[in-house]
Every structure is written in C-alpha cells, then in structure tokens.
Amino acid sequence: MAIANFAYSPSSLTVGKGTKVTWTNDDSAPHTVTSDGSGPLHSPSLDRGGSFSYTFDSAGTFSYYCTVHPNMHGTVVVK
C-alpha cells in the first residue's frame, strides 16, 4: 500500500487471512499506520521511503489512521 499525497492508496483493501500487507511512505512528510481503538496496527513514524508490514491472521475490518495527520484514514477488510 502506498502512502502518497497525504492519503493511503488504496484507502480500502480486501485480503484473505494470512496476508501480509506493507505500507510504504512515498511522501516527504512522516506518517504512521495506527489502528483506531485497540486494534493491532501500531507503526513507528515512517519517514520517506520507510515501510511497515503486518500479517492479518484473523478475519475482520481493521480501520486505521495517521497520528501525525489524523484526517488520513484507511481500512483493511480480512475475509
């Protein structure tokens, strides 16, 4: 998944259980991938070219945002 132009692209992704998803920051500004609530996504601050990966082992809908830019949102749906 790309992080570019202050957005996650695509903003919604559907994958199967066991899929590893990687986010890569293509922006000059730092970003994070952080779950809403108590979800499993907690990346460090990603500078340009930095990446964060997570393997989704359970089904569900996982919403996340950027703690640096809270208007950035995304969702991963795991089936």
C-alpha positions as protocol buffer text, in pm:
chain_id: "A"
residue {
  index: 1
  type: MET
  ca { x: 0 y: 0 z: 0 }
}
residue {
  index: 2
  type: ALA
  ca { x: 130 y: 343 z: -85 }
}
residue {
  index: 3
  type: ILE
  ca { x: 121 y: 646 z: 138 }
}
residue {
  index: 4
  type: ALA
  ca { x: 126 y: 939 z: -103 }
}
residue {
  index: 5
  type: ASN
  ca { x: -23 y: 1287 z: -128 }
}
residue {
  index: 6
  type: PHE
  ca { x: -132 y: 1261 z: 238 }
}
residue {
  index: 7
  type: ALA
  ca { x: -351 y: 957 z: 167 }
}
residue {
  index: 8
  type: TYR
  ca { x: -337 y: 578 z: 189 }
}
residue {
  index: 9
  type: SER
  ca { x: -373 y: 421 z: -153 }
}
residue {
  index: 10
  type: PRO
  ca { x: -596 y: 235 z: -187 }
}
residue {
  index: 11
  type: SER
  ca { x: -798 y: 370 z: 104 }
}
residue {
  index: 12
  type: SER
  ca { x: -969 y: 32 z: 143 }
}
residue {
  index: 13
  type: LEU
  ca { x: -813 y: -307 z: 78 }
}
residue {
  index: 14
  type: THR
  ca { x: -970 y: -655 z: 99 }
}
residue {
  index: 15
  type: VAL
  ca { x: -739 y: -952 z: 165 }
}
residue {
  index: 16
  type: GLY
  ca { x: -758 y: -1313 z: 282 }
}
residue {
  index: 17
  type: LYS
  ca { x: -649 y: -1434 z: 626 }
}
residue {
  index: 18
  type: GLY
  ca { x: -274 y: -1478 z: 647 }
}
residue {
  index: 19
  type: THR
  ca { x: -199 y: -1192 z: 406 }
}
residue {
  index: 20
  type: LYS
  ca { x: 96 y: -965 z: 483 }
}
residue {
  index: 21
  type: VAL
  ca { x: 25 y: -602 z: 397 }
}
residue {
  index: 22
  type: THR
  ca { x: 308 y: -349 z: 363 }
}
residue {
  index: 23
  type: TRP
  ca { x: 262 y: 28 z: 370 }
}
residue {
  index: 24
  type: THR
  ca { x: 540 y: 242 z: 217 }
}
residue {
  index: 25
  type: ASN
  ca { x: 565 y: 616 z: 269 }
}
residue {
  index: 26
  type: ASP
  ca { x: 618 y: 798 z: -60 }
}
residue {
  index: 27
  type: ASP
  ca { x: 554 y: 1143 z: 92 }
}
residue {
  index: 28
  type: SER
  ca { x: 820 y: 1385 z: 217 }
}
residue {
  index: 29
  type: ALA
  ca { x: 626 y: 1418 z: 546 }
}
residue {
  index: 30
  type: PRO
  ca { x: 632 y: 1145 z: 814 }
}
residue {
  index: 31
  type: HIS
  ca { x: 324 y: 924 z: 858 }
}
residue {
  index: 32
  type: THR
  ca { x: 205 y: 635 z: 1077 }
}
residue {
  index: 33
  type: VAL
  ca { x: -28 y: 339 z: 1036 }
}
residue {
  index: 34
  type: THR
  ca { x: -221 y: 327 z: 1365 }
}
residue {
  index: 35
  type: SER
  ca { x: -535 y: 129 z: 1448 }
}
residue {
  index: 36
  type: ASP
  ca { x: -850 y: 302 z: 1559 }
}
residue {
  index: 37
  type: GLY
  ca { x: -922 y: 197 z: 1918 }
}
residue {
  index: 38
  type: SER
  ca { x: -731 y: -108 z: 2040 }
}
residue {
  index: 39
  type: GLY
  ca { x: -655 y: -268 z: 1702 }
}
residue {
  index: 40
  type: PRO
  ca { x: -325 y: -434 z: 1608 }
}
residue {
  index: 41
  type: LEU
  ca { x: -165 y: -170 z: 1385 }
}
residue {
  index: 42
  type: HIS
  ca { x: 98 y: 45 z: 1557 }
}
residue {
  index: 43
  type: SER
  ca { x: 374 y: 155 z: 1321 }
}
residue {
  index: 44
  type: PRO
  ca { x: 655 y: 384 z: 1419 }
}
residue {
  index: 45
  type: SER
  ca { x: 676 y: 720 z: 1242 }
}
residue {
  index: 46
  type: LEU
  ca { x: 766 y: 641 z: 881 }
}
residue {
  index: 47
  type: ASP
  ca { x: 990 y: 887 z: 700 }
}
residue {
  index: 48
  type: ARG
  ca { x: 1000 y: 900 z: 319 }
}
residue {
  index: 49
  type: GLY
  ca { x: 1087 y: 550 z: 190 }
}
residue {
  index: 50
  type: GLY
  ca { x: 1005 y: 388 z: 525 }
}
residue {
  index: 51
  type: SER
  ca { x: 773 y: 90 z: 540 }
}
residue {
  index: 52
  type: PHE
  ca { x: 563 y: -104 z: 790 }
}
residue {
  index: 53
  type: SER
  ca { x: 424 y: -456 z: 745 }
}
residue {
  index: 54
  type: TYR
  ca { x: 157 y: -652 z: 930 }
}
residue {
  index: 55
  type: THR
  ca { x: 21 y: -1004 z: 870 }
}
residue {
  index: 56
  type: PHE
  ca { x: -355 y: -1028 z: 921 }
}
residue {
  index: 57
  type: ASP
  ca { x: -427 y: -1367 z: 1077 }
}
residue {
  index: 58
  type: SER
  ca { x: -791 y: -1312 z: 1172 }
}
residue {
  index: 59
  type: ALA
  ca { x: -1098 y: -1201 z: 980 }
}
residue {
  index: 60
  type: GLY
  ca { x: -1247 y: -861 z: 1044 }
}
residue {
  index: 61
  type: THR
  ca { x: -1243 y: -497 z: 945 }
}
residue {
  index: 62
  type: PHE
  ca { x: -937 y: -304 z: 1059 }
}
residue {
  index: 63
  type: SER
  ca { x: -961 y: 76 z: 1046 }
}
residue {
  index: 64
  type: TYR
  ca { x: -651 y: 289 z: 1085 }
}
residue {
  index: 65
  type: TYR
  ca { x: -527 y: 646 z: 1062 }
}
residue {
  index: 66
  type: CYS
  ca { x: -211 y: 858 z: 1073 }
}
residue {
  index: 67
  type: THR
  ca { x: -135 y: 1001 z: 1419 }
}
residue {
  index: 68
  type: VAL
  ca { x: 61 y: 1287 z: 1259 }
}
residue {
  index: 69
  type: HIS
  ca { x: -221 y: 1374 z: 1013 }
}
residue {
  index: 70
  type: PRO
  ca { x: -548 y: 1246 z: 1174 }
}
residue {
  index: 71
  type: ASN
  ca { x: -750 y: 1330 z: 861 }
}
residue {
  index: 72
  type: MET
  ca { x: -581 y: 1035 z: 684 }
}
residue {
  index: 73
  type: HIS
  ca { x: -785 y: 713 z: 717 }
}
residue {
  index: 74
  type: GLY
  ca { x: -778 y: 364 z: 568 }
}
residue {
  index: 75
  type: THR
  ca { x: -936 y: 22 z: 613 }
}
residue {
  index: 76
  type: VAL
  ca { x: -825 y: -336 z: 562 }
}
residue {
  index: 77
  type: VAL
  ca { x: -1102 y: -596 z: 535 }
}
residue {
  index: 78
  type: VAL
  ca { x: -983 y: -952 z: 606 }
}
residue {
  index: 79
  type: LYS
  ca { x: -1200 y: -1243 z: 490 }
}
